[in-house]
């Protein structure tokens, strides 16, 4: 099978961070509560119907946001998540305080009946203009079956449409696992039709309720990441916990420049063939948008998570706390703790990740490595690539040099 997708539209297959990730994260996510009316099959937080009495208070959340500002300018993006953040009565007050002090605040609610135009307008009125929603199936049956509450699909679509009507920006998240992998082109079609800021494919991490959900094999993951790349000129796709998408983007860019057959060279399999054919039939391969290059941000390396009781971890899927904001500064924990400084060191990576020539731009999912093996530095279990096997090594080195932070 020979497919040539032509020369890439962008000269940047990845985006380099402009600020030192050892000093300043790009994103801070605060899990405001674990209360949620859904019972999703993958839930990292194992959310419960009611709120915990140990959650950060309104004033503690305010202090946290003040500390986030002290990382420096530009301030990190501050995302209020859950559970379902709409379960907190003080959500609007907290969001307003954050916006008023100069933070870029975004909100990630669940697809319940609380997600409506009225609630979104109240968020907009206090200065929140970006929300993140989840769509994990292309139909009511598949999405509601995954979320385990009828009506979730309709609530999500209605909330999405209301946000767009209000002029808010929407990021859409989709869990990628065995139950829905064949639906990805259909979900992408919905993304194209309704419009989003970004569409993020979340590669399942075996934690919380998602331990037995059914992750893909490494070979299947490679097929999915390549289809994501194929659809990148039609929908603004990125990945969560799929850091090897950066390696795929670099390799596909080089292969397109060389006019080489990516299917043969990257040894793509039958899942790729099936998904690509479906994407092509839906008109998802011939868009006019510039491809969205993935950015080199990962757990503890440009990204930090604060849970509902104040524990600071590299990611919501990597439940190893460095400390608690109730008695430590999030700035000090991020910059100086052994956990965070260690996770930013590629030389500590083991197995294939330690030997891989892409480990400074990828590094693998530390969350998936830890939850699969108990070792934060173990190799990424869902990556098929063998270090040193890509035949265009010199071209890759040139791209690395061109995309270094010193080059902007």
C-alpha positions in Angstrom: 0.0 0.0 0.0 1.6 3.3 -1.1 0.2 6.6 0.0 1.8 10.0 -0.5 0.1 12.8 1.3 2.3 15.4 -0.3 4.6 18.0 1.2 3.6 19.3 4.7 1.9 22.6 4.9 4.0 23.8 7.9 7.7 23.8 8.4 7.3 23.2 12.1 6.4 19.6 12.9 6.6 20.4 16.6 6.5 23.6 18.7 9.3 24.4 21.1 8.4 26.0 24.4 9.6 29.6 24.6 10.0 29.5 28.4 12.1 27.2 30.5 9.8 24.4 31.6 12.0 23.8 34.7 11.0 27.2 36.0 7.5 27.8 34.7 4.7 25.4 33.7 2.5 26.2 30.7 -0.6 24.6 32.3 -1.9 24.2 35.8 -4.9 22.0 36.4 -6.8 22.2 39.6 -9.2 19.4 40.4 -11.8 21.6 42.3 -13.8 18.6 43.4 -14.3 14.9 42.8 -18.1 15.3 43.0 -19.8 14.3 39.8 -23.2 12.9 38.8 -21.6 10.7 36.1 -19.9 7.3 36.6 -17.6 7.2 33.6 -15.8 4.0 32.8 -12.3 5.6 32.6 -12.5 8.0 35.5 -9.1 8.7 37.0 -10.6 10.3 40.1 -13.2 7.6 40.7 -15.7 10.5 41.2 -18.4 10.3 43.8 -21.9 11.9 44.0 -21.0 14.2 46.9 -18.3 16.7 47.7 -15.5 16.0 50.2 -15.2 18.1 53.3 -11.4 18.2 52.7 -11.6 20.1 49.4 -9.7 23.4 49.1 -11.9 26.2 50.3 -12.7 29.3 48.3 -9.9 31.3 50.0 -7.4 28.4 49.7 -8.2 28.3 45.9 -7.6 32.0 45.7 -4.2 31.6 47.5 -3.3 28.9 45.0 -4.1 31.1 42.0 -2.0 33.9 43.6 0.9 31.5 43.8 0.4 30.3 40.2 0.7 34.0 39.1 4.1 34.2 40.9 5.6 31.7 38.4 6.0 34.8 36.2 4.7 36.1 32.9 3.1 34.9 30.8 1.1 33.3 33.6 0.3 29.6 33.2 -3.2 28.7 31.9 -5.2 27.8 35.0 -7.8 25.1 34.3 -10.6 24.3 36.8 -11.5 20.7 36.5 -13.1 17.9 38.5 -15.1 15.6 39.0 -17.6 18.2 37.8 -16.5 21.7 38.7 -20.2 22.8 38.4 -20.8 20.9 41.6 -19.0 23.7 43.5 -21.3 26.6 44.4 -18.4 28.9 44.5 -17.1 28.1 41.0 -18.1 31.5 39.6 -16.6 33.4 42.5 -13.3 31.5 42.2 -13.2 32.0 38.4 -13.9 35.7 38.8 -11.1 36.1 41.4 -8.6 34.3 39.1 -9.6 36.4 36.1 -9.5 39.7 38.1 -5.9 38.9 39.3 -4.8 38.4 35.7 -5.0 34.6 35.2 -6.2 33.0 32.0 -8.9 30.8 33.5 -10.5 27.9 31.7 -13.1 25.4 32.9 -13.6 21.7 32.3 -17.2 20.7 33.3 -18.9 17.3 32.9 -21.8 16.7 30.4 -24.6 16.9 33.0 -27.8 18.9 33.0 -25.8 21.6 34.8 -24.0 22.3 31.5 -26.4 24.7 29.9 -26.4 28.1 28.3 -27.2 29.8 31.6 -24.3 28.4 33.4 -21.9 29.0 30.5 -23.1 32.6 30.3 -22.4 33.1 34.0 -18.9 31.8 33.4 -18.5 34.2 30.4 -19.7 37.1 32.5 -16.9 36.6 35.0 -14.3 36.4 32.2 -14.0 32.7 31.3 -14.1 32.2 27.6 -12.5 28.7 27.2 -14.1 25.4 28.2 -13.1 21.8 27.8 -15.7 19.1 27.0 -15.5 15.4 26.5 -17.1 13.3 23.7 -16.2 9.6 23.8 -18.5 8.2 21.2 -20.0 9.2 17.8 -23.5 8.3 18.9 -25.7 8.6 21.9 -25.5 4.9 22.5 -21.7 4.7 22.5 -21.0 7.9 24.4 -23.7 7.4 27.0 -22.7 3.8 27.4 -19.2 4.9 28.2 -20.3 7.7 30.6 -23.0 5.3 32.0 -25.6 8.0 32.4 -28.3 8.5 29.7 -28.5 12.0 28.2 -24.8 12.8 28.6 -24.3 12.9 24.8 -27.2 15.3 24.3 -26.0 17.5 27.2 -22.5 17.6 25.8 -23.6 18.5 22.3 -26.0 21.1 23.6 -23.4 22.6 25.8 -20.9 22.7 22.9 -23.4 24.5 20.7 -24.3 27.0 23.4 -20.7 27.8 24.1 -20.1 28.4 20.4 -23.1 30.6 20.1 -21.8 32.7 23.1 -18.5 33.0 21.3 -16.6 30.8 23.8 -13.7 28.6 22.6 -14.1 24.8 23.1 -11.5 22.1 23.5 -13.0 18.7 22.9 -11.4 15.6 24.6 -11.9 12.0 23.4 -10.7 8.9 25.3 -9.1 6.5 22.8 -9.5 2.9 23.8 -10.7 -0.4 22.3 -14.4 0.4 22.8 -14.4 3.5 20.5 -11.3 3.3 18.3 -13.3 2.6 15.1 -15.5 5.7 15.8 -12.6 8.2 15.7 -13.2 9.4 12.1 -16.9 9.8 12.9 -16.1 11.9 16.0 -13.6 13.9 13.9 -16.4 14.6 11.5 -18.5 16.0 14.3 -15.5 18.1 15.5 -15.1 19.5 12.0 -18.8 20.3 11.6 -19.3 21.9 15.0 -15.9 23.5 15.3 -13.4 23.5 18.2 -10.2 25.2 19.3 -8.5 21.8 19.6 -9.5 18.2 19.6 -7.4 16.1 22.0 -7.2 12.3 21.7 -6.5 11.0 25.2 -4.6 7.7 25.1 -5.9 5.7 28.0 -3.8 5.5 31.2 -4.6 2.4 33.3 -5.7 4.2 36.5 -8.8 4.6 38.5 -11.8 3.0 36.9 -9.9 2.8 33.6 -7.6 0.0 34.7 -9.6 -2.7 32.8 -11.2 -0.5 30.1 -9.1 -1.9 27.2 -6.1 0.0 26.0 -4.8 -0.4 22.5 -1.6 -2.3 21.7 1.5 -0.4 20.8 1.0 -1.3 17.1 -2.6 -0.1 17.2 -1.5 3.1 18.9 1.0 3.8 16.1 -1.8 3.4 13.6 -4.1 5.8 15.5 -1.4 8.5 15.9 -0.7 8.3 12.1 -4.4 8.7 11.3 -4.5 11.7 13.7 -1.7 13.2 11.7 -3.5 12.5 8.4 -6.6 14.4 9.7 -4.5 17.3 11.0 -5.2 19.5 7.9 -9.0 19.2 8.5 -9.4 19.2 12.4 -7.0 20.7 15.0 -6.0 17.4 16.6 -3.6 16.9 19.4 -3.0 14.2 22.0 -3.1 13.8 25.8 -0.8 11.2 27.3 0.3 10.4 23.7 3.6 12.1 23.7 5.0 9.9 20.9 2.6 11.8 18.6 5.5 14.3 18.5 7.9 11.6 17.2 5.2 10.6 14.6 4.8 14.2 13.5 8.5 14.7 13.0 8.8 11.4 11.1 5.8 12.1 8.9 7.1 15.6 8.1 10.5 14.2 7.0 8.9 11.4 5.0 6.6 13.8 3.2 9.6 16.1 2.4 11.4 13.1 0.9 8.3 11.8 -1.0 8.7 8.5 0.8 6.0 5.9 1.7 5.2 6.4 5.4 3.0 3.2 5.5 5.9 0.9 4.5 8.6 2.7 6.4 6.6 3.1 9.6 5.2 -0.5 9.2 1.6 0.7 9.7 -1.0 -2.0 10.1 -4.7 -2.9 9.3 -6.2 -0.5 11.9 -4.5 2.4 10.1 -5.8 1.2 6.7 -9.4 0.9 8.1 -9.3 4.3 9.9 -7.7 6.1 7.1 -10.3 4.8 4.6 -13.1 5.9 6.8 -11.5 9.3 7.3 -11.1 9.7 3.6 -14.7 8.7 2.9 -15.8 11.5 5.3 -13.7 14.1 3.6 -11.2 14.5 6.5 -8.0 14.2 4.7 -8.0 17.2 2.3 -8.5 20.2 4.5 -7.2 23.7 4.0 -6.1 24.4 7.6 -2.4 24.6 8.6 -1.5 21.5 10.6 -1.3 22.1 14.4 2.2 21.1 15.5 2.2 19.4 18.9 4.0 21.2 21.7 6.6 19.6 23.9 4.7 19.7 27.2 4.2 16.7 29.5 3.7 15.6 33.1 5.9 17.7 35.4 7.6 19.3 32.4 5.4 22.3 31.6 2.4 20.7 33.3 1.3 20.4 36.9 -1.8 19.1 38.7 -3.3 20.0 42.0 -6.0 17.6 43.3 -9.1 18.5 45.3 -7.3 18.3 48.7 -4.3 20.3 47.5 -1.7 17.6 46.7 0.6 18.6 43.8 1.5 15.9 41.3 3.0 15.9 37.8 -0.3 14.9 36.3 -3.8 13.8 37.3 -2.9 10.4 36.0 0.3 10.2 38.0 -0.8 10.0 41.6 2.6 10.6 43.2 2.5 13.8 45.3 5.5 16.1 45.7 3.7 18.0 48.5 0.5 19.9 49.4 -0.3 23.6 48.6 -1.7 23.9 52.2 1.8 23.8 53.6 4.1 24.3 50.6 4.5 26.6 47.7 3.4 25.1 44.3 6.3 27.2 42.8 8.9 25.5 45.0 7.4 22.1 44.6 7.4 22.4 40.8 10.8 23.9 40.5 12.8 22.1 43.2 11.2 18.9 44.5 13.0 15.7 43.7 9.9 14.3 41.9 9.6 17.2 39.5 13.3 17.8 38.8 13.7 14.0 38.2 10.8 13.7 35.8 12.3 16.4 33.7 15.6 14.5 33.2 15.7 12.4 30.0 18.9 10.8 31.2 16.9 9.0 33.9 14.6 7.3 31.4 15.0 3.5 31.1 14.5 0.9 28.4 13.6 2.1 24.9 12.8 5.6 26.2 16.3 6.0 27.6 17.9 4.9 24.3 15.5 6.8 22.0 16.8 9.7 19.9 13.4 11.4 20.4 13.4 11.4 24.2 14.0 15.1 24.6 10.8 15.9 22.6 8.8 12.9 23.6 9.9 11.0 26.7 6.9 8.8 26.7 4.0 8.9 29.1 5.4 8.9 32.6 1.8 8.4 33.9 1.4 5.2 31.8 4.8 3.9 32.7 4.2 4.4 36.4 0.7 2.9 36.4 1.8 -0.1 34.3 5.1 -0.9 36.1 5.3 1.2 39.3 8.4 2.9 37.9 8.1 6.5 36.7 11.2 6.1 34.5 10.2 2.9 32.7 9.8 2.8 29.0 6.5 3.9 27.4 4.5 0.6 27.1 2.3 1.9 24.2 5.1 2.9 21.8 6.2 0.5 19.1 9.2 2.5 17.8 12.7 0.9 18.1 15.3 3.6 18.8 17.6 4.3 15.8 15.4 2.5 13.3 14.1 5.6 11.3 16.1 5.8 8.0 16.2 9.6 7.8 18.3 10.3 10.9 20.2 13.3 9.5 17.0 15.0 8.4 15.6 14.6 11.9 18.7 16.1 13.5 18.3 19.1 11.2 14.7 19.5 12.4 15.7 19.3 16.0 18.2 22.1 15.5 15.7 24.2 13.6 13.1 23.8 16.4 15.3 24.5 19.4 14.1 27.2 21.8 17.0 29.4 20.8 15.7 29.5 17.3 12.2 30.7 18.5 
